[in-house]
């Protein structure tokens, strides 16, 4: 289940052009191997900032980004 959600996140980030497909897949495999959350692995790899993730998620969902 967690892998499917991570795949959806990766697909959304690639679609929003904030993540390269190959790098996203590399980080996905690493997160599965290390049993960590995909978004945590993204942030740790410094490929994507939290604010970029929030913005991309907001654009995809149609809601304005909220950063508290």
Secondary structure as GFF3:
##gff-version 3
##sequence-region A 1 68
A	DSSP	alpha_helix	2	15	.	.	.	ID=ss1
A	DSSP	alpha_helix	21	34	.	.	.	ID=ss2
A	DSSP	alpha_helix	38	45	.	.	.	ID=ss3
A	DSSP	alpha_helix	50	61	.	.	.	ID=ss4
###
